[in-house]
């Protein structure tokens, strides 16, 4: 069994985001963990309405995409196409 996740082994090959609606970021990245085959990660981030203005954590990562709009889907396709070229 492995020793768990080691952030130092996680190499970012590509990362780009889009904010088509102004209230949700869709971040697409290509990562290689421990020099293995690169994989795409789709990481949504939502606006943290409880953060004070100018706070570093204004945008916070969310755990999963549960539903996206047509404009968000169109932006996601563009990002995925770019990510695939980095693999």
C-alpha positions in Angstrom: 0.0 0.0 0.0 1.2 3.5 -0.8 2.2 6.2 1.7 -0.5 8.6 0.5 -0.4 11.7 -1.6 2.9 13.6 -1.8 2.4 17.1 -3.3 6.1 17.3 -4.3 5.5 14.4 -6.8 2.6 16.2 -8.5 3.9 18.1 -11.6 1.7 20.7 -13.2 2.1 20.5 -17.0 -0.8 22.9 -17.9 -3.4 24.9 -16.1 -5.9 27.4 -17.4 -9.2 28.7 -16.2 -12.4 30.4 -17.6 -15.0 32.4 -15.9 -17.9 32.6 -18.5 -20.6 33.6 -16.0 -18.7 35.7 -13.6 -19.7 33.6 -10.6 -17.9 30.3 -11.1 -14.4 29.4 -12.4 -13.7 26.2 -14.3 -10.0 25.4 -14.1 -8.6 22.7 -16.3 -5.1 21.3 -15.6 -2.9 18.5 -16.8 -0.8 16.8 -14.0 1.6 14.0 -13.9 2.0 12.3 -10.5 5.3 10.6 -9.8 6.3 10.8 -13.5 3.3 8.7 -14.5 0.9 9.2 -17.4 -0.5 12.8 -17.4 -4.2 13.2 -16.4 -6.6 16.0 -16.8 -8.2 17.6 -13.7 -11.3 19.7 -13.8 -11.4 21.9 -10.8 -14.3 24.3 -10.3 -14.0 27.2 -7.9 -16.9 29.3 -6.5 -17.0 32.7 -5.0 -16.6 32.7 -1.3 -19.2 35.2 -0.3 -18.1 35.1 3.4 -14.6 36.3 2.6 -13.8 40.0 3.3 -13.0 42.1 0.3 -9.5 41.6 -1.1 -9.1 38.3 0.8 -6.7 35.8 -0.7 -9.4 33.1 -0.5 -12.1 35.0 -2.4 -12.3 32.1 -4.9 -12.4 28.7 -3.2 -12.1 25.2 -4.8 -15.2 23.1 -4.9 -15.2 19.3 -4.9 -17.1 18.4 -8.0 -19.0 19.8 -11.0 -22.6 19.0 -10.3 -24.1 21.0 -13.1 -22.9 23.6 -15.6 -24.6 26.0 -18.0 -24.3 25.9 -21.8 -21.8 28.8 -21.8 -19.7 27.0 -19.0 -19.8 23.8 -21.1 -18.5 25.6 -24.2 -15.7 27.2 -22.2 -14.9 23.8 -20.7 -14.6 22.2 -24.1 -12.1 24.9 -25.2 -10.0 24.3 -22.1 -10.1 20.5 -22.5 -8.9 20.8 -26.1 -6.0 22.9 -25.0 -5.2 20.5 -22.1 -5.2 17.5 -24.5 -2.4 19.1 -26.6 -0.2 19.2 -23.5 -0.5 15.5 -22.8 
